[in-house]
Amino acid sequence: MNRQQRRRAARANKQNDGSQQSQSDPRFDAGRRAHQAGQFAEAQAVYDQLLNENPRNADALHYRGLLAFQQGQTEEALTMLNEAVSLRPNAPIFHGNLANVLLNAGDNERAEKAFRKAIRLDRNYALAHSNLATLLLGGGRIDEAETSVRRALKLQPRNFESYSNLGSILRRRGDLDGAEAAFRKALSINPDYERAHSNLIFALDFNASVSFEMQQAERRRWAERFADPLSVGVPHFAIDRDPDRKLRIGYVSGDFRNHSAAFSFGPVILERDREAFEAYCYMTSARRDIVTENFETAADQWRPSWGKPDSQIADMIRHDKIDILVDLSGHSAGNKLLAFARRPAPIQVSAWGHCTGTGTRAMDYLLADATTIPQTDAVHCTEEVIELSCAICYAPTDAAPDVSPLPLSSNGYITFGCLNRIEKLSDETIRVWSRVLEAVPASRLLLKSGALDDKGVTRQLRSRLVEHGIEDERVTTRGRSSWFEHIETLREIDIALDPFPNNGGITTLETLWMGVPVVSLRGHTPASRIAASILTASGCEEWVQEDADGYFDCAITLASEPTRLAALRDSLRDQISSRPLANSKLYAREVEGHYRRMWHAWCSRNE
């Protein structure tokens, strides 16, 4: 066989090999259009027909796998995507999309390998570089993440998704002005990129130079463009208006998993009065773990919603006849606020996950408390603010370590500590910490954060501390660990120093649970008041200060009272256990009382 004959034979083999066809098949094109339009049933019918004709059709396997993932069928999706990759191992997009599914399913190790394979096959694959940055950021590898996303932007300078990813990375660095600029750049390229606007709102919530009124105004701008146009007319709900019947509560979140948000909203679901309330959980993430299984078991109905368009989620909620629908994300990642904008339930509430307001008129209530959102700020919210005893709750697990003796007793020196994310450590915070350490001879500072696995981040942080007068040898830094090891670190800390202007939330609750007092400074926005809320609700408001000098004095006073510190070590856990703040049943009853009052009010208006 000569060279020309071999070429003809190769072309014939390609034509007969289903792994190399479909792109030119008009049925495939129709299936892709239906898929992109969210017409999943029509798209699936096309892909299945092509696969029935030829199970080795790599294109059909690839897109059928993506569709399965969007329908919550992660294992089936991975099977099909892996088969597509085996049929066409040199297709960068196949490896890239396999990586996306693995990333969203929480298998970061295999996802990274697949992203890097896609990039080896095509060094100019900008989307793979950008998505790899998302993975690296999630693992606390901030320097690598920024390098990756900037590579994507070099390849595609007007890629709005990459600018949004860059904004998220800069926010994690604590560069809030840079993050804002990146998100606004994404929106200047594509004003209809809703995710970038929501990410911008989330970033502004942590910027101390942006007032609460300005934060809410940005939410209104987002809602006017994206949410309010979806709220057309007054919907009719064909449901029983009995004010005292059993109510069906829907909860929408991507955080029904081992995530700090789940600790704050979990008690309301897990400890509900099952005679009076049903719980329907709409999970918007593909990630699963033991916490997910607990929520799924506890729910009356579990609704996987990952990948579904907002309109389909709204239709599902409407079909389920939900009485009160609760958003557990606000403008944080994985939110489904555009499903709420379609008004699928008579009463809609935002709470817990990021309880700072949504901006959409379709949201009726916002659950907070008088500390995080006082009445002077509540007037700027679109929602009616309902005051709880505390904006968040803590459901301590039996697996938590026991409270330890005071470390000072064995060390002979005070150990201050902070287990919050590194991006919360502002220069203002470090300046006060420097004063505290200088005033307490031989004291040490223990810092722990997942980002400190990144050597570059650790080096930069230590440099900042030294610049502010904190000797390097007095500082201990630790990175990511298991939850148990993370909490066990608090056994080594005598006094916790809360960062400001952005405070600790669940971290503050965990710290108190381990018998460690927390010194905090109250700010002017919810993100800077959450620790004050927790301390007030726990009966420890004396540790909430109004300025840096008060913060310094409080820390010094505590450090000078070892007997009191030892007594607090023994009593704090019992103290907060007696309050709704850390008593799941009490907190659930309090929230359910508000649910019932909301329902009575709606029934009265709609007789």
C-alpha positions as CSV (number, residue, x, y, z in Angstrom):
1,M,0.0,0.0,0.0
2,N,1.6,3.3,-1.1
3,R,1.3,6.6,0.8
4,Q,-1.7,7.9,-1.1
5,Q,-3.6,4.6,-0.5
6,R,-2.8,4.8,3.2
7,R,-4.2,8.3,3.4
8,R,-7.4,7.2,1.7
9,A,-7.7,4.3,4.1
10,A,-7.2,6.6,7.1
11,R,-9.9,8.9,5.9
12,A,-12.3,6.0,5.4
13,N,-11.6,4.7,8.9
14,K,-12.3,8.2,10.3
15,Q,-15.6,8.3,8.5
16,N,-16.5,4.8,9.9
17,D,-15.3,5.6,13.4
18,G,-18.2,7.1,15.4
19,S,-15.6,8.6,17.8
20,Q,-14.8,11.2,15.1
21,Q,-18.3,12.1,13.9
22,S,-21.4,14.1,14.8
23,Q,-20.2,17.7,14.4
24,S,-21.5,17.7,10.9
25,D,-24.8,15.8,11.7
26,P,-27.7,18.3,11.6
27,R,-29.4,16.3,14.4
28,F,-26.4,16.9,16.6
29,D,-26.6,20.6,15.9
30,A,-30.3,20.6,16.8
31,G,-29.5,18.8,20.0
32,R,-26.8,21.3,20.9
33,R,-29.2,24.3,20.3
34,A,-31.8,22.7,22.5
35,H,-29.2,22.0,25.2
36,Q,-28.0,25.6,25.2
37,A,-31.6,26.8,25.4
38,G,-32.2,24.7,28.5
39,Q,-34.5,22.3,26.6
40,F,-32.9,19.3,28.3
41,A,-35.5,16.6,27.3
42,E,-35.2,17.5,23.6
43,A,-31.4,17.6,23.8
44,Q,-31.3,14.2,25.6
45,A,-33.6,12.6,23.0
46,V,-31.2,13.7,20.2
47,Y,-28.0,12.5,22.0
48,D,-29.6,9.2,23.0
49,Q,-30.7,8.6,19.4
50,L,-27.2,9.2,18.1
51,L,-25.7,6.9,20.8
52,N,-28.2,4.2,20.0
53,E,-27.0,4.3,16.4
54,N,-23.4,4.3,17.5
55,P,-22.3,3.9,21.1
56,R,-18.8,5.1,20.2
57,N,-20.0,8.6,19.1
58,A,-17.6,10.7,21.1
59,D,-19.3,14.0,20.6
60,A,-22.7,12.6,21.6
61,L,-21.1,11.0,24.7
62,H,-19.4,14.2,25.6
63,Y,-22.5,16.4,25.5
64,R,-24.7,13.7,26.9
65,G,-22.3,13.5,29.9
66,L,-22.5,17.3,30.4
67,L,-26.3,17.1,30.2
68,A,-26.4,14.3,32.8
69,F,-24.3,16.4,35.1
70,Q,-26.7,19.4,34.7
71,Q,-29.5,17.0,35.7
72,G,-27.8,16.0,38.9
73,Q,-26.5,12.6,37.6
74,T,-22.9,13.0,38.5
75,E,-21.7,9.4,38.3
76,E,-23.4,8.8,35.0
77,A,-21.9,12.1,33.7
78,L,-18.4,11.0,34.7
79,T,-18.8,7.6,33.1
80,M,-19.8,9.2,29.7
81,L,-17.2,11.9,29.8
82,N,-14.4,9.5,30.6
83,E,-15.6,7.3,27.8
84,A,-15.6,10.2,25.4
85,V,-12.0,11.1,26.5
86,S,-10.9,7.5,25.9
87,L,-12.3,7.6,22.4
88,R,-10.8,11.0,21.6
89,P,-7.8,11.5,24.0
90,N,-6.4,14.4,22.1
91,A,-9.5,16.6,22.3
92,P,-8.7,19.4,24.8
93,I,-12.3,20.4,25.3
94,F,-13.2,16.8,26.4
95,H,-10.5,17.0,29.2
96,G,-11.5,20.5,30.1
97,N,-15.2,19.6,30.6
98,L,-14.3,16.4,32.4
99,A,-12.2,18.6,34.7
100,N,-15.2,21.1,35.2
101,V,-17.4,18.2,36.3
102,L,-14.8,16.8,38.6
103,L,-14.2,20.2,40.1
104,N,-17.9,20.8,40.8
105,A,-18.2,17.3,42.2
106,G,-15.4,18.1,44.7
107,D,-12.8,15.8,43.2
108,N,-10.1,18.5,43.0
109,E,-7.1,16.1,42.6
110,R,-8.5,14.5,39.4
111,A,-9.9,17.8,38.2
112,E,-6.5,19.4,38.4
113,K,-4.9,16.5,36.4
114,A,-7.6,16.9,33.7
115,F,-7.2,20.7,33.5
116,R,-3.5,20.3,33.1
117,K,-3.9,17.6,30.4
118,A,-6.2,19.9,28.5
119,I,-3.6,22.7,28.7
120,R,-0.8,20.4,27.6
121,L,-2.9,19.6,24.5
122,D,-3.6,23.3,23.9
123,R,-1.4,25.8,25.7
124,N,-3.8,28.5,24.4
125,Y,-6.9,27.0,26.0
126,A,-7.9,30.2,27.9
127,L,-11.0,28.7,29.5
128,A,-9.0,25.8,31.0
129,H,-6.5,28.3,32.5
130,S,-9.3,30.3,34.0
131,N,-11.2,27.3,35.4
132,L,-7.9,25.9,36.8
133,A,-7.6,29.2,38.6
134,T,-11.0,28.6,40.3
135,L,-9.7,25.2,41.5
136,L,-6.5,26.6,42.8
137,L,-8.3,29.3,44.6
138,G,-10.5,26.8,46.3
139,G,-7.4,25.0,47.5
140,G,-5.9,28.2,49.0
141,R,-3.2,28.3,46.3
142,I,-3.7,32.0,45.7
143,D,-0.5,32.8,43.9
144,E,-0.9,29.9,41.5
145,A,-4.5,30.9,40.9
146,E,-3.6,34.5,40.0
147,T,-0.9,33.3,37.6
148,S,-3.4,31.0,35.9
149,V,-6.2,33.5,35.5
150,R,-3.8,36.2,34.2
151,R,-2.5,33.7,31.7
152,A,-6.2,33.3,30.6
153,L,-6.5,37.0,30.3
154,K,-3.4,37.3,28.3
155,L,-4.8,34.8,25.8
156,Q,-8.3,36.4,25.8
157,P,-8.0,40.1,27.1
158,R,-11.8,40.7,26.9
159,N,-12.9,37.5,28.6
160,F,-15.4,38.7,31.2
161,E,-15.5,35.4,33.0
162,S,-11.8,35.5,33.6
163,Y,-12.1,39.0,34.9
164,S,-14.7,37.9,37.4
165,N,-12.5,35.0,38.5
166,L,-9.6,37.5,38.9
167,G,-11.9,39.6,41.1
168,S,-12.6,36.6,43.4
169,I,-8.9,35.9,43.7
170,L,-8.1,39.5,44.6
171,R,-10.9,39.5,47.2
172,R,-9.4,36.5,48.8
173,R,-6.0,38.3,48.9
174,G,-7.8,41.1,50.7
175,D,-7.3,43.5,47.8
176,L,-11.0,44.7,47.8
177,D,-10.4,47.7,45.6
178,G,-8.7,45.5,43.0
179,A,-11.5,43.0,43.3
180,E,-14.1,45.7,42.7
181,A,-12.2,47.0,39.6
182,A,-12.0,43.4,38.2
183,F,-15.7,42.8,38.6
184,R,-16.6,46.2,37.1
185,K,-14.2,45.4,34.2
186,A,-16.1,42.1,33.6
187,L,-19.4,44.1,33.6
188,S,-18.0,46.7,31.2
189,I,-17.3,44.0,28.7
190,N,-20.6,42.2,29.3
191,P,-23.2,44.2,31.2
192,D,-25.5,41.1,31.2
193,Y,-23.0,38.9,33.1
194,E,-25.2,38.5,36.2
195,R,-22.6,36.5,38.2
196,A,-20.0,39.2,38.0
197,H,-22.5,41.8,39.4
198,S,-23.5,39.4,42.2
199,N,-19.8,38.8,42.9
200,L,-19.3,42.5,43.0
201,I,-22.0,42.9,45.6
202,F,-20.4,40.2,47.7
203,A,-17.0,41.9,47.6
204,L,-18.5,45.3,48.5
205,D,-20.0,43.8,51.6
206,F,-16.4,43.4,53.0
207,N,-15.2,46.8,52.0
208,A,-15.2,49.1,55.1
209,S,-15.2,52.2,52.9
210,V,-18.6,51.3,51.4
211,S,-21.5,52.2,53.6
212,F,-24.5,49.9,54.2
213,E,-26.7,52.3,52.2
214,M,-24.3,52.1,49.3
215,Q,-24.2,48.3,49.5
216,Q,-28.0,48.1,49.3
217,A,-28.0,50.6,46.4
218,E,-25.7,48.3,44.5
219,R,-28.2,45.4,45.2
220,R,-31.0,47.5,43.8
221,R,-29.0,48.2,40.6
222,W,-28.5,44.5,40.2
223,A,-32.2,43.7,40.8
224,E,-33.4,46.4,38.4
225,R,-31.3,44.8,35.6
226,F,-31.6,41.1,36.3
227,A,-34.3,40.2,38.9
228,D,-37.2,42.6,38.8
229,P,-37.9,42.1,35.0
230,L,-38.6,38.4,35.9
231,S,-41.3,39.4,38.5
232,V,-44.2,40.2,36.2
233,G,-47.7,40.5,37.6
234,V,-49.2,39.2,40.8
235,P,-49.0,35.3,40.9
236,H,-51.8,33.2,42.0
237,F,-51.1,30.4,44.4
238,A,-53.6,27.5,44.6
239,I,-52.9,26.5,48.1
240,D,-54.8,26.0,51.4
241,R,-55.0,29.3,53.2
242,D,-55.6,27.7,56.6
243,P,-53.4,29.9,58.9
244,D,-52.7,27.1,61.4
245,R,-52.1,24.1,59.1
246,K,-48.8,22.3,58.6
247,L,-46.5,24.4,56.5
248,R,-44.1,23.4,53.7
249,I,-40.8,25.3,54.0
250,G,-38.4,25.2,51.0
251,Y,-34.7,25.8,51.5
252,V,-32.4,26.7,48.6
253,S,-28.7,26.4,48.9
254,G,-25.5,25.0,47.5
255,D,-24.1,24.6,51.0
256,F,-25.9,21.5,52.3
257,R,-22.4,20.1,52.9
258,N,-19.4,20.6,55.1
259,H,-19.5,24.3,54.8
260,S,-19.6,27.1,57.5
261,A,-23.0,28.2,56.2
262,A,-24.5,24.8,57.0
263,F,-23.6,25.1,60.6
264,S,-25.6,28.3,60.8
265,F,-28.8,27.2,59.1
266,G,-28.6,23.5,59.9
267,P,-30.5,23.7,63.2
268,V,-33.6,25.1,61.7
269,I,-33.9,22.2,59.3
270,L,-32.6,19.4,61.5
271,E,-34.4,20.4,64.7
272,R,-37.7,21.5,63.2
273,D,-41.1,20.7,64.7
274,R,-42.0,17.9,62.3
275,E,-45.6,18.0,63.3
276,A,-45.9,21.6,62.1
277,F,-43.3,22.0,59.4
278,E,-42.1,20.1,56.3
279,A,-38.7,20.7,54.9
280,Y,-38.0,20.6,51.1
281,C,-34.3,21.1,50.3
282,Y,-33.2,22.3,46.9
283,M,-29.4,21.5,46.6
284,T,-27.8,23.7,44.0
285,S,-24.3,22.1,44.2
286,A,-23.1,18.7,42.9
287,R,-20.7,18.4,45.9
288,R,-21.7,15.8,48.5
289,D,-20.3,14.6,51.8
290,I,-21.5,13.2,55.1
291,V,-23.2,16.5,56.0
292,T,-25.1,16.3,52.7
293,E,-26.3,12.9,53.6
294,N,-27.6,14.1,57.0
295,F,-29.6,16.9,55.3
296,E,-31.0,14.5,52.7
297,T,-32.1,12.1,55.4
298,A,-33.7,14.8,57.5
299,A,-35.6,16.5,54.6
300,D,-39.1,15.5,53.8
301,Q,-38.1,15.9,50.1
302,W,-34.7,16.3,48.6
303,R,-34.5,18.1,45.3
304,P,-31.1,18.0,43.4
305,S,-31.0,21.3,41.5
306,W,-27.5,21.5,40.3
307,G,-27.2,22.8,36.7
308,K,-30.9,23.4,36.3
309,P,-31.8,26.8,34.8
310,D,-33.4,29.2,37.3
311,S,-36.7,29.0,35.5
312,Q,-36.8,25.2,35.9
313,I,-36.0,25.5,39.6
314,A,-38.8,28.0,40.0
315,D,-41.2,25.6,38.2
316,M,-40.1,22.7,40.5
317,I,-40.7,24.9,43.6
318,R,-44.1,26.0,42.3
319,H,-45.1,22.4,41.6
320,D,-44.1,21.4,45.1
321,K,-46.5,24.0,46.5
322,I,-44.0,25.5,48.9
323,D,-45.5,27.9,51.4
324,I,-42.4,29.7,52.5
325,L,-39.2,29.7,50.4
326,V,-35.9,30.5,52.1
327,D,-32.8,31.7,50.4
328,L,-29.7,30.5,52.3
329,S,-27.0,32.2,50.1
330,G,-27.8,35.9,49.5
331,H,-25.2,37.0,46.9
332,S,-22.6,34.4,47.8
333,A,-21.6,31.6,45.5
334,G,-24.2,29.2,44.2
335,N,-27.1,31.5,44.9
336,K,-30.4,31.1,43.0
337,L,-31.8,34.6,43.5
338,L,-33.1,34.7,39.9
339,A,-35.3,31.7,40.7
340,F,-36.7,33.7,43.7
341,A,-37.2,36.6,41.3
342,R,-39.8,34.5,39.5
343,R,-41.9,34.4,42.7
344,P,-42.4,30.6,42.9
345,A,-43.7,30.8,46.6
346,P,-46.2,33.1,48.4
347,I,-43.6,34.1,51.0
348,Q,-39.9,34.4,50.3
349,V,-37.2,34.9,52.9
350,S,-33.4,35.4,52.9
351,A,-31.5,34.2,55.9
352,W,-28.3,32.8,57.4
353,G,-25.9,32.0,54.5
354,H,-25.2,35.7,53.8
355,C,-27.9,37.6,55.5
356,T,-27.2,41.1,54.2
357,G,-30.1,41.7,51.8
358,T,-30.8,40.7,48.2
359,G,-32.2,43.9,46.6
360,T,-35.0,42.1,44.8
361,R,-38.6,43.1,45.4
362,A,-39.6,39.4,45.2
363,M,-37.9,38.8,48.6
364,D,-40.3,39.6,51.4
365,Y,-38.3,39.2,54.5
366,L,-34.7,39.2,55.7
367,L,-33.8,37.4,59.0
368,A,-31.1,39.2,60.9
369,D,-30.8,40.8,64.4
370,A,-30.7,44.2,66.0
371,T,-26.9,44.2,66.0
372,T,-26.1,43.1,62.5
373,I,-28.8,45.3,60.9
374,P,-30.1,47.9,63.3
375,Q,-33.3,49.8,62.5
376,T,-31.3,52.8,61.2
377,D,-29.9,50.5,58.5
378,A,-33.0,48.3,58.0
379,V,-34.7,51.2,56.2
380,H,-32.3,50.8,53.3
381,C,-33.2,47.2,52.7
382,T,-35.8,46.1,50.1
383,E,-36.9,43.3,52.4
384,E,-38.7,43.7,55.8
385,V,-36.0,42.9,58.4
386,I,-37.1,40.4,61.1
387,E,-35.1,40.5,64.3
388,L,-33.9,37.2,65.7
389,S,-32.0,36.8,69.0
390,C,-29.0,36.2,66.8
391,A,-28.5,36.3,63.0
392,I,-26.8,32.9,63.0
393,C,-26.9,29.8,65.1
394,Y,-24.4,27.1,65.9
395,A,-25.1,23.4,66.1
396,P,-22.1,22.0,68.0
397,T,-21.3,18.4,67.2
398,D,-20.6,15.7,69.7
399,A,-17.4,15.2,67.8
400,A,-16.0,18.5,69.0
401,P,-12.9,18.3,71.2
402,D,-13.3,18.7,75.0
403,V,-12.4,22.1,76.5
404,S,-8.7,22.1,77.5
405,P,-7.1,23.6,80.6
406,L,-5.8,27.2,80.1
407,P,-2.7,27.1,77.9
408,L,-1.1,29.9,80.0
409,S,-1.0,27.5,83.0
410,S,1.5,25.2,81.2
411,N,3.2,27.6,78.8
412,G,3.9,30.4,81.2
413,Y,2.9,33.0,78.6
414,I,-0.3,34.3,76.9
415,T,-1.1,32.9,73.4
416,F,-3.3,35.2,71.4
417,G,-4.9,33.6,68.3
418,C,-7.1,34.0,65.2
419,L,-8.5,31.2,63.0
420,N,-10.2,33.5,60.5
421,R,-9.4,33.7,56.8
422,I,-6.3,35.7,56.0
423,E,-8.0,38.2,53.8
424,K,-9.8,39.5,56.9
425,L,-6.6,40.6,58.5
426,S,-6.6,44.3,57.7
427,D,-3.7,46.6,58.4
428,E,-5.8,48.3,61.1
429,T,-6.2,44.9,62.8
430,I,-2.5,44.1,62.6
431,R,-1.6,47.5,64.0
432,V,-3.7,46.9,67.1
433,W,-2.3,43.4,67.5
434,S,1.2,44.8,67.4
435,R,0.3,47.1,70.3
436,V,-1.2,44.2,72.2
437,L,1.8,41.9,71.8
438,E,4.1,44.7,72.8
439,A,2.1,45.4,76.0
440,V,2.0,41.7,77.0
441,P,5.6,40.5,77.4
442,A,6.5,37.1,76.0
443,S,3.1,36.7,74.5
444,R,2.7,34.9,71.2
445,L,0.3,34.9,68.2
446,L,-1.1,31.8,66.6
447,L,-2.7,32.2,63.1
448,K,-4.4,29.5,61.2
449,S,-6.0,29.6,57.7
450,G,-6.2,27.3,54.7
451,A,-4.6,30.0,52.6
452,L,-1.4,29.6,54.7
453,D,-0.7,26.4,52.8
454,D,0.5,28.7,50.1
455,K,4.1,29.6,50.9
456,G,3.8,32.9,49.0
457,V,0.8,33.9,51.1
458,T,2.5,32.9,54.3
459,R,5.6,34.9,53.4
460,Q,3.6,38.0,52.5
461,L,1.6,37.8,55.8
462,R,4.8,37.4,57.9
463,S,6.3,40.3,56.1
464,R,3.2,42.5,56.9
465,L,3.4,41.5,60.6
466,V,7.1,42.4,60.8
467,E,6.4,45.7,59.1
468,H,3.9,46.5,61.9
469,G,6.4,45.6,64.6
470,I,5.5,42.0,65.4
471,E,8.7,39.9,65.7
472,D,8.6,36.9,63.4
473,E,9.7,34.5,66.1
474,R,6.6,35.3,68.2
475,V,4.2,34.1,65.4
476,T,3.1,30.6,64.6
477,T,1.2,30.0,61.3
478,R,-0.7,26.9,60.3
479,G,-2.6,25.9,57.2
480,R,-5.5,23.7,56.2
481,S,-6.4,20.7,58.3
482,S,-9.4,18.5,59.2
483,W,-12.2,20.2,61.0
484,F,-11.4,18.4,64.2
485,E,-7.7,19.5,64.1
486,H,-8.8,23.0,63.2
487,I,-11.0,23.2,66.3
488,E,-8.4,21.5,68.4
489,T,-6.1,24.4,67.7
490,L,-8.2,26.5,70.0
491,R,-7.0,24.4,72.9
492,E,-3.7,26.2,72.4
493,I,-5.1,29.7,72.5
494,D,-5.8,31.8,75.7
495,I,-7.5,34.8,74.0
496,A,-8.9,35.1,70.5
497,L,-8.4,38.4,68.6
498,D,-11.2,39.0,66.1
499,P,-10.2,40.7,62.9
500,F,-11.9,44.0,61.8
501,P,-13.6,45.5,59.9
502,N,-14.6,42.0,58.7
503,N,-15.3,39.8,61.7
504,G,-15.5,36.1,62.2
505,G,-18.8,34.3,62.1
506,I,-18.9,30.6,62.7
507,T,-15.2,30.9,63.7
508,T,-16.3,33.1,66.6
509,L,-19.0,30.6,67.7
510,E,-16.5,27.7,67.6
511,T,-14.0,29.7,69.6
512,L,-16.5,30.5,72.3
513,W,-17.6,26.8,72.3
514,M,-14.0,25.9,73.2
515,G,-14.0,28.2,76.2
516,V,-11.9,31.0,74.6
517,P,-12.9,34.6,75.0
518,V,-13.1,36.7,71.8
519,V,-12.2,40.4,71.6
520,S,-14.1,42.2,68.8
521,L,-14.6,45.7,67.4
522,R,-18.1,46.6,66.2
523,G,-18.2,48.2,62.7
524,H,-20.7,49.9,60.5
525,T,-21.9,47.0,58.2
526,P,-23.2,43.5,58.8
527,A,-19.8,41.9,57.9
528,S,-18.2,44.1,60.6
529,R,-20.9,43.4,63.2
530,I,-21.5,39.7,63.1
531,A,-19.0,38.9,65.9
532,A,-20.7,41.7,68.0
533,S,-24.0,40.0,67.3
534,I,-22.7,36.6,68.5
535,L,-21.0,38.0,71.6
536,T,-24.1,39.9,72.6
537,A,-26.4,36.9,72.1
538,S,-24.0,34.8,74.2
539,G,-24.0,37.2,77.1
540,C,-20.4,38.4,76.4
541,E,-21.1,41.9,75.2
542,E,-18.4,43.3,77.4
543,W,-15.8,42.0,74.8
544,V,-17.4,44.1,72.0
545,Q,-15.6,47.4,71.6
546,E,-16.4,50.5,69.7
547,D,-12.8,51.6,68.7
548,A,-9.2,50.4,68.4
549,D,-8.3,51.7,71.9
550,G,-11.2,49.9,73.5
551,Y,-10.1,46.7,71.7
552,F,-6.5,47.1,72.9
553,D,-7.7,47.8,76.5
554,C,-10.0,44.8,76.5
555,A,-7.3,42.4,75.3
556,I,-4.8,43.7,77.8
557,T,-7.3,43.4,80.7
558,L,-8.2,39.8,79.8
559,A,-4.5,38.9,79.6
560,S,-3.9,40.3,83.1
561,E,-6.6,38.1,84.6
562,P,-5.4,34.5,84.4
563,T,-7.8,33.3,87.1
564,R,-10.8,34.7,85.2
565,L,-9.5,33.2,82.0
566,A,-9.4,29.8,83.6
567,A,-12.9,30.3,85.0
568,L,-14.2,31.3,81.5
569,R,-12.5,28.2,80.1
570,D,-14.7,26.1,82.3
571,S,-18.0,28.0,82.0
572,L,-18.4,29.5,78.4
573,R,-19.7,26.3,76.8
574,D,-22.4,25.9,79.4
575,Q,-23.2,29.6,79.2
576,I,-23.9,29.7,75.5
577,S,-25.6,26.2,75.5
578,S,-28.4,27.7,77.5
579,R,-29.2,30.3,74.8
580,P,-30.8,30.0,71.3
581,L,-27.4,31.0,69.9
582,A,-26.0,27.5,70.5
583,N,-29.2,25.5,71.4
584,S,-30.6,24.1,68.2
585,K,-34.0,23.4,69.5
586,L,-34.5,26.8,71.1
587,Y,-33.3,28.5,67.9
588,A,-35.6,26.4,65.7
589,R,-38.6,27.2,67.8
590,E,-37.8,30.9,67.6
591,V,-37.5,30.9,63.8
592,E,-40.7,28.8,63.4
593,G,-42.6,31.3,65.5
594,H,-41.6,33.9,62.9
595,Y,-42.6,31.6,60.0
596,R,-46.0,31.1,61.5
597,R,-46.5,34.9,62.0
598,M,-45.5,35.5,58.3
599,W,-48.0,32.9,57.2
600,H,-50.8,34.4,59.3
601,A,-50.1,37.8,57.8
602,W,-50.1,36.4,54.3
603,C,-53.4,34.5,54.9
604,S,-55.0,37.7,56.3
605,R,-54.0,39.7,53.2
606,N,-55.2,37.0,50.8
607,E,-58.5,35.9,52.3
